[in-house]
Amino acid sequence: MSSQRRTCHAGKKRIALSSDPARRLPLALAYTGRLYTPPAILYHHTSAAGAAGIATTGGIQAASVGVRGMGTYLSNSPSAFIARLQGATQTGAVVPISSVGLGVSRTIVPGSFVVRRASVLVR
């Protein structure tokens, strides 16, 4: 039986895919692990008026509803398209946020994170 080699691109790395499922699993877990690990910078998608309010007050008010309940929801992507797929309702503006020290939790949606039951100060 011949071994077929296929490749895919994960970020900037080229990964060889094996036809053996046992060898593919670690690669798949490594790739999906990035979707559930918060990066240093996360993005809050909001309306233009919401972004103006954030600039004025210096903080993001926690949403009262969401996948994980009350909290401030953040995305790993600045893309409005990706944020819509993750459940964002407003994508007219994006606010970058440092995730360092925020106590960010993952949601069930890949690439989507929440600071539960808390508003976030923007520095």
N, C-alpha and C positions, 0 to 999 in steps of 0.2 A: 504494500500500500504506500503510495507516495505521500509525502508530507507537504501540504500546501502551506505557503507562507503569505500572509496578507499583512498590510500595514495600515495603521491609522495614525492620526495626529492628535495628541493630547497636549494642548497648549502649544509649545514650540518643540516638544519632543516627538520623535517618530518612534512608535512602538510596534514591534513585530507581533502579529497575532498568530498563535498556533492553532492548528485544527484540533488539538487535544484540549478538551474543556478544563481539565485539571490544571493545565498551565495557564489558561486564560483568566481564571478566577483571581489570582493575586493582582494581576494588572487591572482588572475591573474594579477590585476593591481599592486599589491605590488611586485610581481616577475618581471614583465616587467619594472617597474620603475627603478630597478637596472640596466637594460640594457641601459637606457637612462640617467642615472646619472653618471657623470665621477667619478671614484674612485681616491684616492690620487696618485696612480701610474698608468700610462698608458704606452703602449709599442709601439715603432715605429719599424716596420718590414722593413728590407732593405737587400741589398746584402752584401756579405763580404767586397767588395770594398767600398760600401756606409758606412758601419760601420767604416772602416778604415778612410774614409774621415771625418766622424763625430768626431772620436777620435782626428784627426789632427787639425781640425778647431774649435772644441768645439761647433758646431752648426749643425742643420738640415735645409737644404735649403727647402723652400716651393715648393711643386709640382705645376706645372702650370695648371694641369687639375685634376679633381676629381669629386666626387658626388656633392660637394658644391663649386666647382670652385677652384681657387688657394688657397693653404694653406698647412699646415703640418698635415698629417693624422695620427691618433693614434688609437690603439685598447685597449680594456679593458682586453685582454688576451695575454699572452706570447706565446700561441700556434700558430705555423705556420699554422696548419690546420684551426683553427678558423679565423686567419687573411686572409687566402685565401678565405674563405666563405664571409668575409667582403669586399673583393675586392682588397686586397694587391697583387701586381704583383711580388714583391721580398720578399722572406721569409728566406733567407740564414742566416740572423743574426737578432737579436732583441736588441733594446736599450731601457732600462727602463727610463721613464721620470716622474718627479714630475709634477702633474697637478695643483698644488697650484699656483695661480696667473697668469695662462696662458690665461685665457679668452677662455676656451674650449667650443665649441658648438657641439651639437649632430648632427649626420647626419641622413638620413632616414634608414640607416642600423643599426640594434640593436648592441650595443657594439662598434660602430665605432664613433670616435670623430675627430674634426678638429679645428686647430687654424687657422682661416680664414685670408688669405692674409698676412701671416707672417711666417718667419723662426723662429726656436726655438733654444735658447741657451741651451746647456747641461752643467750643473754644476758639 
